[in-house]
Amino acid sequence: MISFKPGIEFAKEQDLIDPLAHYRTKFHIPKNSRGEEWLYFTGNSLGLQPKKTKQYIEQELDDWAKLGVEGHFEAKNPWMPYHEFLTETMAEIVGAKPIEVVIMNTLTTNLHLLMVSFYQPTKLKNKILIESDAFPSDRYAVETQLRYHGYDPVESLIEWSPRKGETLLNMEDLESMLHSHGHEIALLLIGGVNYYTGQYLDLKKISELGHKKECKVGIDLAHGVGNIQPNLHESGVDFAAWCTYKYMNSGPGSLGGIFVHERYAHDQTLKRFAGWWSQNKKTRFDMRQPLDITPGAEGWQLSNPPILSMAAIKASLALFSEVGMPSLIKKSKKLTGYLEYLILKLNNNNISIITPKDPEQRGCQLSIKVKNANKSLHDKLTEENIITDWRNPDVIRCAPVPFYNSFEDVFKMVEQLKNILNV
Ligand SMILES: *Cc1c(COP(=O)(O)O)cnc(C)c1O
């Protein structure tokens, strides 16, 4: 374990010896009106733009201009199989086999499509379990799925809550809920890394607990992908979905990704909604063929996908593939550990960190709770060029991203926090 030191010299030294430091120059860092770079800690909300992204999108715009419809086959990166260019790296990032992963649609859409297949309620087994502090979109998706099947969320939505007076989820509580209610639960849909607390849950354990009670298990990895290594295949979860505009740096509203475990790759009996892109590639363009679902995650696609958005994903994946998750995570642990060290050193009773202390149970984000604070704290930080994310009632979410944040960024952020709070 590295021992951290106070003072900006330490931060500067760490930046000098950081093997990933130069990746910062491969991203556009937004600037304020005085031309000073922001200290950007909201890569968990919208990741920064790689400088190469423009070139990747321009390539497709040029090919569209030059080739029109022929671009489907004749473009430098033919559009017909374009999504396939993304699969291998994406699969590696989430720890999956290529047949288990595809880039398509957006996150909430994908959650619905996957629930069409994996939420199959029966008279006795029809409930869905989510974490009590689930992201609102996931909650709405689950509530409307329940209603769609004729169930009332008041009865059929079960929440896994932290214990009284605590903020983090406890695996033993999930175990005991499943022990007493597992026979009624059809699906667990859990955020792998909670958006609010930053808690990274043991996916393999959740999968084992759920499957023991014959529940399907789905994971939302919006805050996990590109941040932690979820080893999806090995975890055994049935499905997962994520977006690519947070840690994956693929642009606002960019496409999402899905994982469907290999054990369903050739299962044509699963219920699903299909479109022409679900169809076996050999007969897709015969146009008059009966539905023959393409094997693997690709079989959940409906439409021919937006190439311009995929070009941005391709640009970002090239960076991930160059660096690899192990190096990113190595830096991430150190950078977040440093932020934690500086916050704890403030030694102020009003300031605490709600994210787990164990580096194996979190990604890069720390959620900092400031007693009696309100959003004006966040606004003051913004005035000082520090971009963080405020969550009511009193939490600042701060995500130092290993790709483009520096130790100096982290040092300066805590210095400003100190000044503003006068601690
Ligand atoms: C960011 C996020 C979403 C957003 O969903 P979109 O469909 O991409 O708008 C949903 N769920 C979680 C957990 C998120 O973190």
The ligand as an ORCA input file, in Angstrom:
! r2SCAN-3c Opt
* xyz 0 1
  C     -27.095      6.998    -15.894
  C     -28.025      5.940    -15.497
  C     -29.207      5.686    -16.217
  C     -29.582      6.535    -17.400
  O     -30.363      5.817    -18.308
  P     -30.470      6.241    -19.848
  O     -31.484      5.301    -20.359
  O     -29.117      6.062    -20.457
  O     -30.885      7.676    -19.906
  C     -30.014      4.648    -15.798
  N     -29.701      3.885    -14.725
  C     -28.573      4.107    -14.013
  C     -28.250      3.249    -12.839
  C     -27.715      5.148    -14.369
  O     -26.620      5.382    -13.644
*
